[in-house]
Amino acid sequence: MKPSRPASMPALLEGVFMRFAMLETLEHYSPEQLKTFADSFLHERQYYEGEHGV
């Protein structure tokens, strides 16, 4: 986004939604649970990319 260009309403709403989603996630899951989820996601992604050459 250019500094001289004002933010659009859809962009602002998307930012607010992302913030609320992150706050909700941090409220309901422990850091250990989030790390486990991230590790499993990254492991699956590496497996998929290696398996399919993506």
N, C-alpha and C positions, 0 to 999 in steps of 0.2 A: 504494500500500500504506500502511495506517495504521501509525504507529510502535508502537502498542500491540498490533498483530497480528503474530504470528511468521510468518516466511516458510514457504511450503509446500515440500515436497521437490521436486515438479515444477518450481516456480519456481527453486529453487536449481540443479537439474540443467540447466535451460535456460540459466541464466547461465554455468555452467561450460562447457557446450557452445559457447555463443557466444564465450567467451574463447578456447577452444582453436581454434575455427575462425578467429578473427582472428589468433591467433599463427601458425597454419599458413600463412595467407595472407601475412602480413608476412614470413615466413621464405622463401617461394618466389617472391615477386614484388618487383621493384624499385619504388621510389617512382614512377619514370617510367611503368612498366607500369600501376601502379594508377591513376595520373592519366589515362592514355590510356583505360583501361577505364571510369573514372567519366565522362570526357568523352563517350565514345561512348554510354554508357547514358543520360546526360542529354539528348544530342542526339536519340536515338531516342525518348525519352519526350516531348520537346517536339514532335517531328514527329508522333507518334501523337496527342497532345492537340490539335494544330492541325488535323490531317487529319480526326479523328473528333469534334472538339468536346467531348472529355471534360474 
